[in-house]
């Protein structure tokens, strides 16, 4: 019987230990959960994967996307994605529904137009990837706030993928594993102890009564000590593994929903890497057009003042005029950037870029009119030597676009631009502008013309289009304002028969070196000014400016000067 008890304890202990270990190894339940779309969805050019799908786990969630046709996967802020897809049909993955038997991706179809713009060209995305067949995407977000993954056919006209499997870490508990390992270990030790005791008993019976007590006593003490030490070591090893399983439990669905809920916080309309990409595209397009001299090649990335200036420049180049051409667009490095947190359209951004410390910075103003259009350069101005551009951090909520009549400044943007126009044209000093070599040189050149034109009268006038004036509040309470002057210099003979002599470049444009009639000369002049806050002791500063003379025309002596 002694041997039977020992063998039974060994067998039961071995079985319990094997089952306990197997539950954590070869019989362990899957540590990854998956969910798929089970419902039927209508065709659509876009599939949106919302943040609540990702919120199923605190760890990165994987999406296995299968499509027989080429598609684009792009990540964008949820508000931007909503604006981009508006009006078009799309399928929307809204979350994951868990039951005891299955996990299902919940989805809904929205009717609309059967196409969207080609997604790969959009400036809204912070990341994108083209694929066909099968693609595995691991959801990670680059910044705070809600994000949506966009799946769209490559040309925007086909059907977006809806064969999507969602996978995430989902550790499963094995509550009986550790008790079985402990019980099995104890039974094995007990069985070994019983087996040792049985063997000792048998030896004592054959060696006589005198030696049996000492053998049994010594053997029992040795086995007891050995058993106690072994159990303690096993228990310590098993206990240290428990917290690892306990801490890896997946969050509840309520926790996931709280993580992805919309907030009232404001976020920058572009991230730094996104801005770099946009500026790079603009620079590549415009600089290539500068080389070809074809303005149509630049229209996808030029608008308003910037388009006007380069249209004149390309025409002058085509006619072989010698003139100061506009500087090539410098995409970076970005030294400072006025990026708003207002998600409405149109969106405008102002940046200062500088190729190297040996070059003067450029001030670029770009605009995105709608969610489906890309950013275009609307003004480009070279900074003036010695000028300063305020340092602004992307995402600063104190930064924003302001109206032309905004208060809290040394002068409203509208007043400052008009005052600068008059001052540059020779008007009296309004005492609100800081000293500027550009202003001084412009006024001196005009004064010299008047002095030399003994037989001529000169009229200088700068006109602004308020729609091309853009103003931004800066973190210090001041404002940066970019404007575009259309300049006119009109020259008229003082008396009938008086002759006007033109300089070389103007003579070539006008087609004559002298005339007894009048001359109308036209320029464009983009500028950027900084207006300090109202309580500052600083004056308004001219930060950047360019001048391009693009036309000279002979007119009648009595032609109007207004």
C-alpha positions in Angstrom: 0.0 0.0 0.0 2.9 2.3 0.7 4.1 2.0 -2.9 0.6 2.4 -4.3 0.1 5.7 -2.5 3.4 7.0 -3.7 2.8 6.0 -7.3 -0.7 7.5 -7.3 0.6 10.8 -5.9 3.3 10.9 -8.6 0.8 10.2 -11.4 -1.7 12.8 -10.2 1.0 15.3 -9.6 2.5 14.7 -13.0 -0.9 15.1 -14.7 -1.7 18.3 -12.8 1.7 19.8 -13.5 1.4 18.9 -17.2 -2.1 20.3 -17.6 -1.1 23.5 -15.7 2.0 24.1 -17.9 0.1 23.2 -21.0 -2.5 25.8 -20.3 0.2 28.5 -20.4 2.0 27.0 -23.5 0.5 24.7 -26.1 -3.0 24.9 -24.8 -2.9 28.6 -24.1 -5.8 30.6 -25.6 -5.0 33.1 -28.3 -3.6 36.4 -27.0 -4.8 38.2 -30.1 -8.4 39.1 -30.9 -9.8 39.7 -34.4 -12.9 41.3 -35.7 -14.3 41.6 -39.2 -17.2 43.3 -41.0 -20.1 40.8 -41.2 -22.8 43.0 -42.7 -23.2 43.8 -46.4 -22.2 47.4 -47.4 -23.1 49.2 -50.6 -20.3 50.3 -53.0 -18.6 53.7 -52.2 -15.4 55.4 -53.2 -14.3 55.9 -49.6 -14.1 53.8 -46.4 -13.5 55.6 -43.2 -12.1 53.9 -40.1 -13.1 56.0 -37.1 -11.1 56.4 -33.8 -13.5 54.2 -31.8 -12.3 51.2 -33.8 -8.7 51.8 -32.7 -9.9 52.5 -29.1 -10.6 48.8 -28.5 -7.0 48.5 -27.2 -4.4 50.7 -25.6 -1.8 48.9 -27.7 -1.5 49.6 -31.5 -4.3 48.0 -33.5 -3.6 46.3 -36.8 -5.8 46.5 -39.9 -5.4 43.9 -42.6 -6.9 45.5 -45.7 -7.5 43.5 -48.9 -8.5 44.9 -52.2 -8.2 43.7 -55.8 -7.8 47.3 -57.1 -5.3 50.0 -56.2 -6.2 52.1 -53.2 -4.8 54.8 -51.0 -4.7 54.6 -47.2 -4.3 58.1 -45.6 -4.4 59.4 -42.1 -6.1 62.8 -41.4 -7.7 64.7 -38.6 -11.3 63.6 -38.2 -12.7 67.1 -38.9 -10.6 67.5 -42.1 -11.7 64.0 -43.3 -15.4 64.9 -42.7 -15.0 68.1 -44.7 -13.1 66.2 -47.5 -15.7 63.4 -47.9 -18.7 65.6 -47.5 -21.2 65.1 -50.4 -19.7 61.7 -51.5 -20.8 58.2 -50.7 -18.7 56.4 -48.0 -18.7 53.5 -45.7 -17.9 54.2 -42.1 -16.4 51.7 -39.6 -17.6 53.1 -36.3 -16.4 50.6 -33.6 -16.2 47.0 -32.5 -19.1 45.1 -30.9 -18.1 42.3 -28.6 -20.3 39.4 -27.6 -19.5 36.1 -25.8 -19.2 34.3 -29.1 -17.7 36.9 -31.5 -16.3 40.3 -32.2 -17.7 42.3 -35.1 -16.7 45.6 -36.7 -19.8 47.8 -36.8 -20.2 49.8 -40.0 -22.7 52.0 -41.8 -23.2 53.2 -45.4 -23.8 56.9 -46.3 -25.2 57.8 -49.7 -23.7 60.5 -51.9 -21.7 61.1 -55.1 -19.9 58.1 -56.5 -16.5 59.8 -56.6 -14.1 61.9 -54.7 -10.9 63.8 -55.8 -7.8 61.6 -56.2 -6.8 61.1 -52.6 -3.1 60.8 -53.0 -2.8 64.5 -54.0 -4.4 65.9 -50.9 -2.5 68.2 -48.5 -4.8 67.1 -45.6 -3.1 63.8 -44.9 -0.2 63.6 -42.5 0.7 60.1 -43.9 -0.4 58.1 -46.8 0.4 54.8 -48.6 -0.7 53.3 -51.9 -1.3 49.6 -52.1 -3.0 46.8 -53.9 -3.8 43.2 -52.8 -3.2 43.1 -49.1 -1.8 45.8 -46.8 -1.3 45.6 -43.0 -1.6 49.0 -41.3 -0.8 49.6 -37.7 -2.8 52.5 -36.3 -0.6 55.0 -34.6 -1.5 58.7 -34.3 1.1 61.5 -34.7 -0.5 64.1 -32.4 -3.3 64.6 -29.9 -6.9 64.8 -31.0 -9.3 62.5 -33.1 -7.9 60.9 -36.3 -9.6 59.0 -39.0 -8.0 56.5 -41.5 -9.2 57.0 -45.0 -9.3 54.2 -47.6 -10.1 55.4 -51.1 -9.7 54.1 -54.6 -6.6 55.5 -56.2 -8.4 57.6 -58.8 -11.3 58.4 -56.4 -13.8 56.8 -58.8 -13.6 53.1 -58.0 -14.8 51.2 -54.9 -12.9 51.5 -51.7 -11.9 48.4 -49.8 -14.4 46.9 -47.3 -12.6 43.6 -46.7 -10.9 44.6 -43.4 -9.8 42.5 -40.5 -9.0 44.3 -37.2 -6.5 42.7 -34.8 -5.4 43.7 -31.3 -3.7 42.3 -28.2 -6.3 40.5 -26.1 -4.5 38.5 -23.3 -6.7 35.6 -22.0 -6.6 34.4 -18.4 -6.0 30.7 -17.5 -7.2 30.7 -13.8 -6.5 27.0 -13.2 -3.0 27.0 -14.6 -1.1 28.2 -11.6 -3.2 26.2 -9.0 -2.6 23.1 -11.1 1.1 23.7 -11.3 1.3 24.3 -7.5 -0.9 21.2 -6.7 1.0 19.1 -9.2 4.4 20.1 -7.7 3.2 19.4 -4.1 1.8 15.9 -5.2 5.1 15.1 -6.9 7.1 16.0 -3.9 4.6 14.1 -1.7 4.9 11.1 -4.0 8.7 11.2 -3.9 8.5 11.5 -0.1 6.2 8.5 0.2 8.3 6.6 -2.2 11.4 7.4 -0.2 9.7 6.5 3.1 8.5 3.2 1.6 12.0 2.3 0.5 13.4 3.2 3.9 10.7 1.1 5.6 11.6 -1.9 3.4 15.4 -1.5 4.2 14.7 -1.2 7.9 12.7 -4.4 7.8 15.7 -6.3 6.3 18.5 -4.7 8.4 17.1 -5.4 11.9 15.4 -3.5 14.8 18.5 -1.7 16.0 19.1 0.5 13.0 15.6 1.2 11.8 14.9 4.2 14.0 18.0 6.1 13.1 17.6 5.4 9.3 13.9 6.4 9.4 14.6 9.5 11.5 17.4 10.7 9.3 15.6 10.0 6.0 12.4 11.7 7.2 14.2 14.9 8.2 16.2 15.0 5.0 13.1 14.5 2.8 11.1 17.1 4.8 13.7 19.7 4.4 14.2 19.0 0.8 10.4 19.1 0.1 10.0 22.4 2.0 12.8 24.1 0.0 11.5 22.9 -3.3 8.0 24.1 -2.7 9.2 27.5 -1.6 11.2 27.9 -4.8 8.4 26.8 -7.0 5.9 29.0 -5.3 8.2 32.0 -5.6 8.7 31.4 -9.3 5.0 30.9 -10.0 4.0 34.0 -8.0 6.4 36.3 -9.9 4.6 35.4 -13.2 1.1 36.3 -12.0 1.2 40.2 -12.3 2.4 40.0 -15.9 -0.9 38.4 -16.9 -3.0 40.6 -14.7 -1.6 43.8 -16.0 -2.1 43.1 -19.7 -5.9 42.9 -19.7 -7.6 44.8 -22.6 -9.5 48.0 -21.7 -13.2 47.8 -21.5 -15.3 49.3 -24.3 -16.3 52.2 -22.1 -12.7 53.1 -21.5 -12.1 52.9 -25.3 -15.0 55.3 -26.0 -13.8 57.8 -23.5 -10.3 57.8 -25.1 -11.7 58.6 -28.6 -14.4 61.1 -27.7 -14.4 64.4 -29.4 -13.1 67.3 -27.3 -13.3 71.0 -27.6 -9.5 71.4 -27.7 -8.0 73.2 -30.7 -5.3 71.6 -32.8 -2.9 73.1 -35.5 -4.3 72.8 -39.0 -1.0 71.2 -40.1 1.8 69.5 -38.3 5.4 70.4 -38.8 6.2 67.4 -41.1 3.0 68.1 -43.0 3.9 71.7 -43.5 7.4 70.7 -44.8 5.7 68.4 -47.3 3.3 71.1 -48.5 6.0 73.7 -48.9 8.2 71.2 -50.7 5.4 70.6 -53.3 4.8 74.3 -53.8 8.5 75.0 -54.2 9.0 72.1 -56.7 6.0 73.2 -58.8 6.7 76.9 -58.9 10.5 76.7 -59.4 10.0 74.2 -62.3 7.6 76.7 -63.8 10.1 79.5 -63.3 12.5 77.5 -65.5 10.0 76.7 -68.2 8.4 80.2 -68.1 5.0 78.6 -68.5 2.6 80.1 -66.0 0.0 77.3 -66.5 2.5 74.9 -65.0 2.5 76.9 -61.8 -1.3 77.5 -61.4 -1.8 74.3 -59.4 0.3 75.9 -56.6 0.0 79.7 -57.2 -2.9 82.1 -56.7 -3.7 85.8 -56.1 -0.7 88.1 -55.6 1.9 85.4 -56.2 0.2 84.3 -59.4 -0.1 87.9 -60.6 3.6 88.7 -59.9 4.9 85.6 -61.7 2.5 86.1 -64.6 4.2 89.5 -65.2 7.6 88.1 -64.6 7.2 85.3 -67.1 6.0 87.7 -69.8 9.0 90.0 -69.2 11.3 87.0 -69.5 9.7 85.8 -72.7 10.2 89.3 -74.1 13.9 89.2 -73.0 13.7 92.1 -70.6 16.6 92.6 -68.1 15.0 92.8 -64.7 15.2 91.5 -61.1 13.3 88.2 -61.3 11.4 86.9 -58.3 13.4 84.7 -56.0 13.1 81.0 -56.3 10.7 79.6 -53.6 12.6 78.2 -50.6 10.7 75.4 -48.9 12.9 75.3 -45.9 14.2 75.1 -43.3 11.2 76.8 -41.7 12.5 79.4 -39.2 9.1 80.4 -37.9 5.5 79.6 -38.9 2.1 81.2 -38.2 -0.1 78.2 -38.2 -3.7 78.7 -36.9 -5.8 76.3 -34.9 -9.0 77.3 -36.6 -10.2 74.4 -38.6 -12.6 76.3 -40.9 -11.9 77.0 -44.5 -10.3 78.9 -46.2 -7.1 78.4 -44.2 -4.1 80.6 -44.4 -0.6 80.1 -43.1 2.5 82.4 -43.0 6.0 81.0 -42.7 9.5 82.3 -42.8 12.0 80.0 -44.6 15.7 80.4 -45.1 18.0 78.3 -47.2 21.1 79.0 -45.2 22.4 81.6 -42.8 24.0 83.4 -45.7 20.7 84.0 -47.4 17.9 86.4 -46.5 14.8 84.6 -45.3 11.6 84.5 -47.4 8.1 85.1 -46.1 5.5 82.8 -47.7 1.8 83.1 -47.3 -0.2 80.0 -48.4 -3.9 79.3 -48.6 -6.2 76.3 -48.7 -9.6 77.4 -49.9 -11.5 74.2 -49.4 -10.9 70.7 -48.0 -10.7 69.4 -51.5 -8.2 72.0 -52.8 -4.5 72.1 -52.0 -2.5 74.9 -50.5 -1.4 77.6 -52.9 1.2 80.3 -52.5 -0.7 83.6 -52.5 2.2 85.9 -51.6 6.0 85.6 -51.5 8.2 88.4 -50.1 11.9 88.6 -49.4 12.7 89.8 -45.9 14.6 93.0 -45.7 18.1 93.1 -44.2 17.9 93.7 -40.4 14.2 93.0 -40.2 12.8 90.5 -37.7 10.1 87.9 -38.0 8.4 87.0 -34.7 9.1 83.5 -33.5 5.8 81.5 -33.4 5.3 77.8 -32.3 3.0 75.6 -34.3 -0.2 75.0 -32.4 0.0 78.2 -30.4 -3.7 78.9 -29.8 -3.1 82.7 -29.4 -2.3 82.8 -33.1 -5.1 83.4 -35.5 -6.2 85.3 -38.6 -7.7 88.7 -37.8 -9.9 91.2 -39.6 -8.5 94.3 -41.4 -10.1 96.5 -38.7 -8.8 94.5 -35.7 -8.2 96.5 -32.5 -5.6 96.2 -29.8 -2.8 97.2 -32.2 -0.8 100.4 -32.8 -3.0 100.7 -35.9 -5.5 98.6 -37.6 -4.1 96.5 -40.5 -6.2 98.5 -42.9 -4.9 101.9 -41.6 -1.3 100.7 -41.5 -1.3 99.4 -45.1 -2.9 102.6 -46.4 -0.6 104.8 -44.4 2.5 102.9 -45.7 1.1 103.4 -49.3 1.0 107.1 -48.9 4.3 107.3 -47.1 6.1 105.3 -49.8 4.5 107.6 -52.4 6.1 110.6 -50.9 3.5 111.6 -48.3 4.3 113.1 -45.0 5.8 110.8 -42.3 2.9 109.6 -40.1 5.4 108.9 -37.3 4.2 105.3 -36.9 6.8 103.5 -38.9 10.2 102.4 -37.8 13.3 103.5 -39.9 13.7 101.3 -43.0 16.3 101.5 -45.7 13.6 100.3 -48.2 11.3 103.2 -47.3 14.1 105.7 -47.4 15.4 104.5 -50.7 12.0 104.5 -52.3 11.2 108.0 -51.2 14.7 109.3 -52.3 14.4 107.7 -55.8 11.0 109.4 -56.3 12.3 112.7 -55.1 15.2 112.5 -57.5 12.9 111.8 -60.4 10.9 114.9 -59.6 14.1 117.0 -59.4 15.4 115.7 -62.7 12.1 116.0 -64.4 12.2 119.7 -64.9 9.6 119.6 -67.7 7.5 116.8 -66.3 5.1 116.2 -63.5 5.1 112.9 -61.5 2.2 111.2 -59.7 2.9 108.2 -57.5 0.0 106.0 -56.3 -0.3 102.6 -54.6 -3.6 100.7 -54.7 -4.4 97.7 -52.5 -7.0 95.0 -52.8 -8.4 94.3 -49.3 -9.1 90.7 -50.5 -5.4 90.2 -50.9 -4.5 91.5 -47.5 -4.1 88.9 -44.8 -3.4 89.6 -41.2 -2.4 87.3 -38.3 -2.4 87.9 -34.6 1.0 87.0 -33.1 1.6 85.5 -29.6 2.8 88.9 -28.3 -0.5 90.6 -29.2 0.9 92.2 -32.3 0.1 91.3 -35.9 1.8 90.3 -39.2 0.1 91.7 -42.3 0.9 90.8 -45.9 -0.4 93.0 -48.7 0.0 93.5 -52.4 0.3 97.0 -53.9 -0.5 97.7 -57.5 1.7 100.8 -58.1 1.2 103.4 -60.8 3.7 106.1 -61.7 2.2 108.6 -64.1 4.4 111.2 -65.9 3.0 114.2 -67.8 4.8 117.0 -69.7 4.4 120.3 -67.9 3.6 122.2 -71.1 2.7 121.3 -74.6 5.8 120.4 -76.5 7.9 119.5 -73.5 9.7 116.2 -73.9 10.1 113.3 -71.4 13.2 111.1 -71.6 12.9 107.5 -70.4 15.4 105.3 -68.8 16.6 102.2 -70.7 14.3 99.6 -69.3 11.2 101.9 -69.4 12.1 103.0 -72.9 12.2 99.5 -74.1 8.8 98.7 -72.6 7.3 101.9 -74.0 8.9 101.5 -77.4 10.6 104.9 -77.4 13.3 106.8 -75.5 11.5 110.2 -75.6 8.0 111.4 -75.9 6.0 114.6 -75.8 3.0 112.7 -74.5 2.5 111.1 -71.1 3.9 107.8 -69.7 2.1 105.4 -67.4 4.4 102.9 -65.6 3.0 100.0 -63.6 4.6 98.0 -60.8 3.6 95.3 -58.3 4.9 95.5 -54.8 4.2 92.7 -52.2 5.0 93.8 -48.6 4.8 92.3 -45.1 4.6 94.6 -42.0 4.6 93.9 -38.3 2.2 96.0 -36.1 3.1 95.9 -32.4 0.4 95.7 -29.7 -1.3 98.9 -28.7 0.6 99.1 -25.4 4.0 98.6 -27.0 6.6 101.4 -27.4 7.7 99.9 -30.7 6.8 101.3 -34.1 5.3 99.5 -37.1 8.1 97.7 -39.0 8.4 96.9 -42.7 9.5 93.3 -42.6 9.7 92.4 -46.3 9.1 93.8 -49.7 9.7 93.3 -53.4 9.2 95.5 -56.5 8.6 94.5 -60.1 8.0 97.0 -62.9 6.0 95.2 -65.6 4.6 97.8 -67.9 5.3 101.2 -69.4 2.9 102.7 -71.9 2.8 106.0 -73.9 -0.4 107.9 -73.3 -1.8 111.3 -74.4 -0.4 114.3 -72.5 -3.8 115.1 -71.2 -4.5 111.5 -70.1 -6.2 111.3 -66.7 -3.9 110.9 -63.6 -6.6 109.5 -61.2 
